[in-house]
């Protein structure tokens, strides 16, 4: 019997960026939430990425400036 090959999960991208004076997080360019500071936005994006991964998905977190990668797996949960 052949083993079924599972496709790698699609990687969702969470981005934290400043728009109109408010820090926003998007998931694959769709609004996900807004925050008062860059740190809060980054933490919110990391929490969302960890939740997605706990459900079997794959995620990465980027933040401005320059889509800087943020290692979300190692960040502590509040």
C-alpha positions in Angstrom: 0.0 0.0 0.0 1.4 3.4 -0.9 1.7 6.1 1.7 -0.2 9.2 0.9 2.0 12.3 0.4 0.8 15.3 2.3 1.3 18.7 0.7 3.2 21.2 2.8 0.7 23.7 4.3 0.5 27.1 2.7 2.4 29.7 4.7 0.3 32.5 5.9 2.0 35.9 6.4 1.2 38.2 9.2 2.5 41.7 8.8 2.7 44.5 11.4 2.9 48.0 9.8 2.1 51.6 10.6 -0.8 53.1 8.6 -2.3 56.5 9.3 -0.7 56.7 12.7 -2.1 53.3 13.8 -0.2 50.0 14.0 -2.1 47.3 12.0 -1.7 43.6 11.5 -2.7 41.9 8.3 -3.0 38.2 7.5 -2.2 37.7 3.8 -3.0 41.4 3.2 -6.4 41.2 4.9 -6.9 43.3 8.0 -6.5 41.3 11.2 -6.3 44.0 14.0 -5.0 47.3 15.1 -2.6 48.2 18.0 -1.3 51.3 19.8 2.5 50.4 19.3 4.8 48.5 17.1 5.6 46.1 20.0 1.9 45.4 20.6 1.3 44.8 16.9 4.3 42.5 16.7 3.1 40.5 19.7 -0.5 40.3 18.3 0.9 39.0 15.0 3.1 36.5 16.8 0.1 35.3 18.9 -2.0 34.8 15.7 0.9 33.0 14.0 1.3 30.6 17.0 -2.4 29.9 17.1 -2.5 29.1 13.4 0.5 26.8 13.8 -1.1 25.1 16.8 -4.0 24.2 14.4 -1.6 22.6 11.9 -1.0 25.6 9.7 2.3 27.4 8.8 3.0 31.1 9.4 5.6 33.8 9.3 5.6 37.2 10.9 7.0 40.4 9.2 7.1 44.0 10.4 8.1 47.3 9.1 10.5 48.7 8.2 11.4 46.5 5.3 9.4 43.4 6.1 11.8 42.5 8.9 11.2 38.9 9.9 10.1 38.4 13.6 10.8 35.0 15.2 7.4 34.3 16.6 8.0 30.8 18.0 10.5 32.0 20.6 8.5 35.0 21.8 6.9 34.6 25.2 3.1 34.6 25.5 1.5 37.3 27.7 
